[in-house]
Amino acid sequence: MKWFKDIHDRQIRLTDERQEHIEVDHPEMFGQIKKIEDTLSNPDIIIRSKTDSDVELFYRHYDITPVTEKYLCVVVKVLVGNLFIITAYFTDTIKRGDALWEKK
């Protein structure tokens, strides 16, 4: 298990099972743990999921990724005293939803 801190200094865990899911279901994410950590600690924007109010989507733009220029989206479940990564993937777009935080 790995632990990260987000921009709000909250502890977020990444279980071995979730890391395996990320790297198997999204093979372009293999070896991208540092980018996941950087996206949580220094996102461009954080969006509340429209389908699950307990989920926050952390986005950060990267000029260079294994799949060209993309945003990295790190999906975090936020429960009282229990924050954990559900998945992470590269994407072209930021999903719609309420912006919880945005880089100025």
ABEGO torsion letter per residue (X at the ends): XBBBBBAAGBBBBBBAAAAAAAAAABAAABGAAAAAAAAAABBABBBBBAABAABBBBBBBBABBAAEBBBBBBBBBBBBGBBBBABBBBBABBBBEBBABBBX
